[in-house]
Amino acid sequence: MGNLRPVLIIGLVFLGYMIWVQWQKDYGPAPQTQAPIAATQSDTPDVPVSTSAGTNDLPQPLDSPGVGETAAGLPEPELAQSTKQLISVTTDVLEVKIDPAGGTVVSAVLIDYPIDLDVPAEKVNLLASQGNELFIAQSGLLSHQEAPNHTTPYRFDSTSFQLSEGASELRVPMTWAGESGLEVTKTFIFTPGSYEISVSHDVRNGAGQTWSGSRYDQLQRSVPGDRDAGGFTNPGRYSFFGVGFYNPEDKFEKIDFDDLADEPFKKTSGSGWLAMVQHYFFAAWIPPAEEEAAYSTQVITGQGWPRYIAREVSPSRTVPAGGATSFSSRLYLGPKIQDELPDIAPGLEYTVNYGIFTVFSKPLFWLLEKIHDVVGNWGWAIVILTIFIKAAFFKLTEAQYRSTARMRKLQPRIEQLKERYGDDRQRMSQAMMELYKKEKVNPLGGCLPILVQIPIFIALYWVLLESVELRQAPFILWIDNLSVRDPYFILPLLNAAFMFATQRLTPMVGMDPLQQKMMQMMPLVFSVMFAFFPAGLVLYWATNAGLSLAQQYYITRKIAAAD
């Protein structure tokens, strides 16, 4: 069967793997969701959930029982009413909107990332201030005394800020003054070319007594129960979507939103961070590395889709009367750019979810990126990477074809055994094993190359699926986006042509009529399957099929000449 058996086996294994992924989605833990009520946040445009009355999404101070839980033991704060007046901040890569009610970040437009290439003016907005897919970044101070939290209105001098060309940073301050004399300035600091925002709370204690409090940061989002619709046409559904926590001891712990309702997360650690991760992009709060922050989760139900909160709370500080202190943390809102993430915070690169194939996917992406640095095109980088992989497995493939060629030479003698023993399968099997032993042929000799290539193929699938660097990357001519399907199905058809040519090159000796019909259908089956896969993956497969065809032709002729 020459090169057809590896193609068939790898394809079936890959399909089995995708079926397993789909089974996990469909039959994993059932979502703890409720049907949305008639009036949800989406009925009140531009009003962030932080200003909606009737919710309790505040944590407790660290010196209270049940660190990180809701502030049930504290007096319910008077929630601020939205003025619908947001502060707009524009840099070279971000357009951010901040609600003065609590200083909540309610919008983060990624200027360099269009939603669709056909409508380049519409950019990805990582956050949402209202609706079924609400997603906001909140922060504030916690104290048994007076302190501003994410519901407290701040004063501000301007509603529009823009990072000037050549400026090293842009500072966006907001102020609050309490009745006791406590004053807080909350400042957002933006820098050029960065998706990282520094957030500080500068506390000046003008009260006549000591003040004690902590800083907290949290991400909050709603998760509609039908977000997984789309099947193979929505490859992002197979990417991790949930909450991630990192610390040096346990590394990256990822939790599906569905699981948070069953078992809330609680942990205290230094040098850590928290994130909410989705396909290509994520948001993360990164506290100072020297802080032993308390990490936790909370689920709020009872109004619309459940809202999930991931938060961290800093250690408490004491500020004497007349004294001052400053709390700081960093907020990342942007793409999973693999070269930049490790420099922002240790372990942040784990947000790129390659799953169990990380050990293969990371070096594959590293090599793919190095090739791209030279050729400047991700499509040609995939083609060259495929050539490198084929070269690396050349000897194994040669052994596979050599074994197949020897098996082919034994086919006439095997047919004689079939005629001799008829339906006596036991004696037939014994006679075949004696023949293999006498001729020194291993019938399983072609399996090793197949088994070795399967994890490489699936690992490359995850590289092409997860890497934001390849998102909307053009190749040539009609392929202007390697992360979506081929619009004219040319690559799937090209792959089918290579498979069909391989069938013509390799006579199906010894196969019964049913097996022959199945093999003859394989080019069509694979064409239909690949029609819905990202063009980058089909480009790899078609290139691999073309190289395999040439390789089989060369090795088969070489073996025939040697024998």
TORFIFI-950634 format. One record per residue (C-alpha): residue in three letters; x, y, z. Coordinates in steps of 0.05 Angstrom, whole numbers, padded with zeros to 5 digits, always signed. Layout:
N
ALAXYZ;...
END
This chain:
563
MET+00000+00000+00000;GLY+00061+00044-00002;ASN+00048+00114+00023;LEU-00027+00105+00029;ARG-00028+00066+00094;PRO+00009+00120+00134;VAL-00037+00173+00106;LEU-00098+00131+00125;ILE-00072+00115+00195;ILE-00050+00186+00211;GLY-00116+00213+00185;LEU-00157+00164+00226;VAL-00116+00177+00289;PHE-00124+00252+00279;LEU-00199+00244+00268;GLY-00202+00202+00331;TYR-00165+00255+00369;MET-00213+00309+00344;ILE-00273+00265+00363;TRP-00243+00258+00433;VAL-00236+00334+00438;GLN-00308+00342+00415;TRP-00331+00290+00465;GLN-00298+00329+00521;LYS-00336+00391+00498;ASP-00403+00355+00491;TYR-00402+00306+00549;GLY-00355+00338+00599;PRO-00383+00370+00663;ALA-00449+00403+00648;PRO-00448+00479+00648;GLN-00478+00510+00710;THR-00519+00560+00670;GLN-00588+00590+00675;ALA-00630+00616+00619;PRO-00622+00691+00612;ILE-00680+00731+00641;ALA-00719+00780+00599;ALA-00680+00841+00621;THR-00604+00831+00621;GLN-00545+00878+00619;SER-00552+00881+00543;ASP-00618+00920+00553;THR-00578+00977+00583;PRO-00525+00997+00531;ASP-00459+01025+00556;VAL-00474+01011+00629;PRO-00418+00968+00659;VAL-00440+00913+00706;SER-00399+00946+00761;THR-00453+00999+00766;SER-00511+00950+00767;ALA-00544+00946+00835;GLY-00561+00881+00869;THR-00495+00844+00860;ASN-00440+00831+00911;ASP-00374+00821+00875;LEU-00328+00851+00928;PRO-00276+00807+00962;GLN-00259+00810+01036;PRO-00197+00843+01065;LEU-00141+00794+01081;ASP-00150+00802+01155;SER-00222+00777+01150;PRO-00244+00704+01154;GLY-00249+00669+01087;VAL-00198+00707+01046;GLY-00218+00721+00975;GLU-00292+00705+00986;THR-00349+00755+00978;ALA-00354+00810+01029;ALA-00417+00781+01061;GLY-00394+00803+01130;LEU-00382+00875+01109;PRO-00434+00929+01100;GLU-00460+00930+01029;PRO-00429+00992+00995;GLU-00472+01042+00960;LEU-00462+01023+00887;ALA-00446+01080+00840;GLN-00494+01098+00785;SER-00463+01100+00715;THR-00457+01169+00684;LYS-00446+01136+00616;GLN-00386+01182+00612;LEU-00325+01139+00598;ILE-00252+01159+00595;SER-00220+01143+00527;VAL-00146+01127+00522;THR-00111+01116+00455;THR-00041+01089+00444;ASP-00008+01061+00381;VAL-00035+00991+00396;LEU-00094+01001+00444;GLU-00159+01040+00449;VAL-00182+01033+00521;LYS-00244+01058+00556;ILE-00246+01067+00631;ASP-00309+01077+00673;PRO-00297+01130+00727;ALA-00343+01089+00771;GLY-00289+01049+00804;GLY-00237+01058+00749;THR-00261+00995+00715;VAL-00232+00980+00646;VAL-00292+00963+00603;SER-00264+00964+00532;ALA-00197+00945+00500;VAL-00195+00951+00425;LEU-00133+00919+00394;ILE-00115+00966+00337;ASP-00071+00917+00299;TYR-00122+00860+00299;PRO-00183+00865+00253;ILE-00241+00819+00268;ASP-00246+00802+00194;LEU-00198+00820+00137;ASP-00258+00839+00094;VAL-00276+00894+00144;PRO-00208+00920+00167;ALA-00238+00979+00205;GLU-00273+00933+00256;LYS-00221+00913+00307;VAL-00221+00860+00361;ASN-00248+00886+00427;LEU-00223+00840+00481;LEU-00270+00869+00534;ALA-00344+00884+00535;SER-00381+00930+00584;GLN-00449+00897+00576;GLY-00487+00841+00542;ASN-00484+00766+00546;GLU-00409+00765+00538;LEU-00391+00818+00589;PHE-00317+00820+00604;ILE-00285+00874+00648;ALA-00223+00887+00690;GLN-00235+00915+00759;SER-00190+00937+00816;GLY-00195+00975+00881;LEU-00176+00978+00955;LEU-00204+00937+01013;SER-00208+00960+01084;HIS-00253+00955+01145;GLN-00246+01030+01144;GLU-00261+01079+01088;ALA-00231+01060+01020;PRO-00250+01065+00946;ASN-00268+01000+00911;HIS-00290+00984+00840;THR-00358+01015+00852;THR-00333+01081+00879;PRO-00338+01143+00834;TYR-00272+01179+00820;ARG-00260+01250+00798;PHE-00224+01263+00733;ASP-00200+01323+00693;SER-00208+01297+00622;THR-00247+01244+00584;SER-00196+01236+00527;PHE-00123+01218+00529;GLN-00076+01201+00472;LEU-00004+01177+00474;SER+00038+01228+00436;GLU+00088+01206+00385;GLY+00157+01200+00416;ALA+00129+01201+00488;SER+00155+01147+00535;GLU+00089+01140+00573;LEU+00019+01166+00582;ARG-00010+01175+00652;VAL-00085+01175+00665;PRO-00100+01197+00737;MET-00165+01195+00776;THR-00175+01219+00847;TRP-00219+01204+00906;ALA-00225+01237+00974;GLY-00260+01207+01034;GLU-00296+01240+01091;SER-00244+01218+01141;GLY-00187+01253+01104;LEU-00162+01192+01065;GLU-00142+01209+00993;VAL-00128+01161+00936;THR-00102+01174+00867;LYS-00112+01117+00818;THR-00067+01122+00758;PHE-00064+01081+00693;ILE+00003+01084+00658;PHE+00008+01066+00584;THR+00073+01057+00544;PRO+00085+01056+00468;GLY+00078+00989+00432;SER+00055+00953+00495;TYR-00009+00917+00514;GLU+00012+00922+00587;ILE-00019+00975+00632;SER+00010+00994+00700;VAL-00043+01011+00752;SER-00025+01045+00818;HIS-00065+01066+00879;ASP-00028+01122+00916;VAL-00057+01128+00986;ARG-00047+01190+01030;ASN-00074+01184+01100;GLY-00098+01252+01121;ALA-00142+01222+01175;GLY-00127+01227+01248;GLN-00118+01153+01257;THR-00080+01094+01227;TRP-00109+01065+01164;SER-00102+00992+01143;GLY-00121+00962+01076;SER-00104+00919+01016;ARG-00107+00924+00940;TYR-00147+00875+00898;ASP-00151+00862+00823;GLN-00203+00819+00788;LEU-00228+00799+00720;GLN-00302+00787+00711;ARG-00339+00758+00651;SER-00404+00725+00631;VAL-00403+00660+00592;PRO-00464+00644+00549;GLY-00481+00570+00547;ASP-00483+00567+00471;ARG-00413+00596+00456;ASP-00386+00529+00431;ALA-00430+00527+00370;GLY-00395+00523+00303;GLY-00360+00455+00298;PHE-00300+00450+00253;THR-00317+00517+00221;ASN-00300+00549+00288;PRO-00231+00523+00306;GLY-00227+00571+00365;ARG-00276+00526+00402;TYR-00221+00475+00411;SER-00175+00526+00443;PHE-00175+00533+00519;PHE-00228+00581+00544;GLY-00226+00593+00618;VAL-00186+00618+00678;GLY-00112+00608+00689;PHE-00069+00617+00751;TYR+00007+00614+00753;ASN+00057+00607+00809;PRO+00129+00581+00807;GLU+00112+00518+00847;ASP+00050+00493+00811;LYS+00064+00527+00744;PHE+00002+00542+00702;GLU-00064+00516+00728;LYS-00121+00524+00678;ILE-00194+00517+00699;ASP-00255+00514+00653;PHE-00309+00564+00672;ASP-00358+00506+00682;ASP-00313+00477+00736;LEU-00309+00540+00778;ALA-00380+00532+00804;ASP-00363+00462+00830;GLU-00297+00478+00864;PRO-00275+00550+00876;PHE-00200+00562+00869;LYS-00160+00587+00929;LYS-00085+00594+00935;THR-00034+00643+00964;SER+00031+00652+00926;GLY+00085+00701+00906;SER+00111+00713+00835;GLY+00044+00693+00806;TRP-00012+00721+00763;LEU-00083+00706+00740;ALA-00114+00708+00671;MET-00177+00696+00631;VAL-00156+00662+00567;GLN-00190+00653+00500;HIS-00169+00638+00428;TYR-00110+00682+00408;PHE-00121+00734+00464;PHE-00124+00740+00539;ALA-00129+00788+00598;ALA-00084+00781+00659;TRP-00072+00816+00726;ILE+00001+00812+00748;PRO+00016+00834+00819;PRO+00086+00852+00842;ALA+00129+00789+00845;GLU+00149+00802+00918;GLU+00077+00800+00942;GLU+00046+00738+00972;ALA-00021+00750+00939;ALA-00084+00710+00954;TYR-00117+00683+00891;SER-00189+00660+00888;THR-00251+00653+00844;GLN-00324+00670+00852;VAL-00387+00653+00812;ILE-00446+00701+00812;THR-00514+00672+00790;GLY-00585+00696+00791;GLN-00585+00747+00735;GLY-00573+00726+00663;TRP-00515+00679+00648;PRO-00469+00664+00707;ARG-00412+00714+00717;TYR-00344+00687+00735;ILE-00292+00726+00775;ALA-00218+00711+00782;ARG-00183+00756+00833;GLU-00120+00768+00873;VAL-00115+00806+00938;SER-00050+00837+00963;PRO-00024+00833+01035;SER-00052+00886+01081;ARG-00012+00949+01096;THR-00016+00997+01153;VAL-00009+01072+01140;PRO-00001+01118+01201;ALA-00037+01184+01205;GLY-00003+01232+01158;GLY+00033+01176+01122;ALA+00028+01149+01051;THR+00036+01085+01012;SER+00028+01061+00940;PHE-00003+00996+00914;SER+00015+00974+00844;SER-00001+00919+00794;ARG-00002+00908+00719;LEU-00059+00892+00671;TYR-00045+00857+00605;LEU-00098+00862+00551;GLY-00075+00834+00485;PRO-00052+00777+00440;LYS-00011+00716+00457;ILE+00054+00740+00425;GLN+00101+00684+00444;ASP+00166+00722+00439;GLU+00142+00778+00485;LEU+00103+00742+00539;PRO+00162+00713+00579;ASP+00191+00783+00587;ILE+00126+00810+00617;ALA+00119+00757+00672;PRO+00148+00688+00684;GLY+00103+00633+00657;LEU+00058+00680+00617;GLU+00075+00641+00554;TYR+00033+00583+00582;THR-00029+00621+00560;VAL-00012+00594+00491;ASN-00047+00528+00500;TYR-00014+00471+00462;GLY-00043+00420+00511;ILE-00009+00353+00519;PHE+00032+00364+00456;THR+00069+00425+00483;VAL+00135+00386+00484;PHE+00130+00379+00408;SER+00092+00443+00392;LYS+00139+00493+00424;PRO+00202+00471+00385;LEU+00160+00466+00322;PHE+00136+00538+00331;TRP+00207+00560+00348;LEU+00233+00530+00283;LEU+00173+00557+00243;GLU+00186+00627+00270;LYS+00260+00624+00254;ILE+00243+00604+00183;HIS+00193+00661+00179;ASP+00246+00710+00202;VAL+00286+00691+00140;VAL+00231+00684+00086;GLY+00182+00735+00114;ASN+00120+00694+00096;TRP+00084+00645+00143;GLY+00059+00603+00085;TRP+00128+00592+00056;ALA+00153+00580+00127;ILE+00103+00523+00133;VAL+00126+00494+00066;ILE+00199+00496+00087;LEU+00183+00468+00156;THR+00148+00409+00121;ILE+00210+00397+00080;PHE+00253+00397+00143;ILE+00206+00347+00176;LYS+00207+00302+00116;ALA+00282+00305+00114;ALA+00286+00288+00188;PHE+00244+00225+00177;PHE+00274+00206+00111;LYS+00312+00145+00137;LEU+00251+00121+00175;THR+00207+00129+00114;GLU+00259+00094+00071;ALA+00255+00035+00119;GLN+00179+00037+00113;TYR+00181+00035+00037;ARG+00234-00019+00037;SER+00191-00062+00082;THR+00131-00048+00037;ALA+00171-00066-00026;ARG+00192-00132+00004;MET+00121-00147+00025;ARG+00099-00132-00046;LYS+00149-00183-00074;LEU+00119-00236-00029;GLN+00048-00224-00053;PRO+00049-00279-00106;ARG+00073-00330-00055;ILE+00021-00305-00005;GLU-00033-00315-00059;GLN-00009-00386-00068;LEU-00016-00398+00007;LYS-00087-00371+00005;GLU-00104-00420-00051;ARG-00070-00477-00014;TYR-00103-00467+00055;GLY-00169-00437+00033;ASP-00211-00418+00094;ASP-00164-00450+00145;ARG-00142-00383+00176;GLN-00100-00414+00231;ARG-00056-00455+00183;MET-00054-00396+00135;SER-00028-00350+00190;GLN+00025-00400+00211;ALA+00048-00409+00139;MET+00053-00333+00129;MET+00094-00324+00193;GLU+00142-00379+00170;LEU+00148-00344+00103;TYR+00162-00276+00136;LYS+00215-00308+00181;LYS+00248-00345+00123;GLU+00251-00282+00080;LYS+00270-00237+00140;VAL+00211-00191+00130;ASN+00177-00154+00187;PRO+00104-00142+00170;LEU+00102-00086+00221;GLY+00166-00053+00196;GLY+00128+00005+00166;CYS+00091+00023+00230;LEU+00147+00060+00267;PRO+00151+00119+00220;ILE+00075+00126+00224;LEU+00075+00125+00300;VAL+00131+00177+00303;GLN+00097+00225+00256;ILE+00028+00224+00289;PRO+00047+00268+00349;ILE+00087+00314+00303;PHE+00026+00324+00259;ILE-00022+00337+00317;ALA+00030+00383+00350;LEU+00035+00423+00286;TYR-00041+00426+00283;TRP-00041+00461+00351;VAL+00015+00508+00329;LEU-00026+00530+00269;LEU-00090+00534+00311;GLU-00062+00571+00372;SER-00008+00618+00346;VAL-00035+00689+00339;GLU+00026+00704+00296;LEU-00008+00663+00241;ARG-00076+00695+00251;GLN-00099+00727+00185;ALA-00029+00715+00157;PRO-00028+00716+00081;PHE+00007+00666+00036;ILE+00001+00676-00039;LEU-00053+00692-00091;TRP-00121+00670-00065;ILE-00098+00651+00006;ASP-00098+00716+00046;ASN-00112+00683+00113;LEU-00077+00619+00135;SER-00120+00613+00198;VAL-00186+00601+00162;ARG-00206+00551+00108;ASP-00183+00557+00036;PRO-00239+00600+00004;TYR-00236+00563-00062;PHE-00217+00493-00035;ILE-00156+00491-00080;LEU-00109+00463-00027;PRO-00156+00406-00008;LEU-00164+00388-00081;LEU-00088+00392-00092;ASN-00079+00345-00033;ALA-00130+00297-00064;ALA-00092+00299-00130;PHE-00028+00279-00095;MET-00063+00222-00059;PHE-00095+00198-00123;ALA-00027+00199-00158;THR+00002+00159-00101;GLN-00053+00108-00110;ARG-00036+00102-00184;LEU+00037+00094-00167;THR+00024+00039-00116;PRO-00014-00023-00141;MET-00062-00049-00088;VAL-00036-00120-00091;GLY-00070-00170-00046;MET-00127-00125-00024;ASP-00198-00150-00028;PRO-00248-00110-00070;LEU-00278-00075-00008;GLN-00210-00051+00016;GLN-00193-00026-00054;LYS-00257+00014-00057;MET-00243+00044+00012;MET-00173+00065-00009;GLN-00199+00094-00074;MET-00248+00137-00033;MET-00194+00164+00012;PRO-00174+00224-00032;LEU-00247+00246-00033;VAL-00257+00235+00042;PHE-00195+00275+00059;SER-00215+00331+00011;VAL-00282+00339+00046;MET-00250+00336+00115;PHE-00196+00387+00098;ALA-00245+00434+00065;PHE-00263+00461+00135;PHE-00193+00461+00165;PRO-00148+00523+00170;ALA-00112+00534+00104;GLY-00044+00533+00140;LEU-00056+00461+00163;VAL-00080+00439+00095;LEU-00019+00472+00064;TYR+00025+00430+00109;TRP-00014+00367+00092;ALA-00015+00380+00017;THR+00060+00396+00017;ASN+00072+00333+00057;ALA+00031+00292+00008;GLY+00068+00320-00052;LEU+00136+00308-00020;SER+00115+00237+00001;LEU+00094+00223-00071;ALA+00162+00245-00097;GLN+00198+00209-00040;GLN+00161+00144-00052;TYR+00176+00147-00127;TYR+00250+00158-00113;ILE+00257+00105-00059;THR+00216+00052-00096;ARG+00259+00061-00158;LYS+00322+00059-00116;ILE+00301-00006-00082;ALA+00280-00037-00149;ALA+00347-00019-00179;ALA+00385-00047-00119;ASP+00347-00113-00119;
END
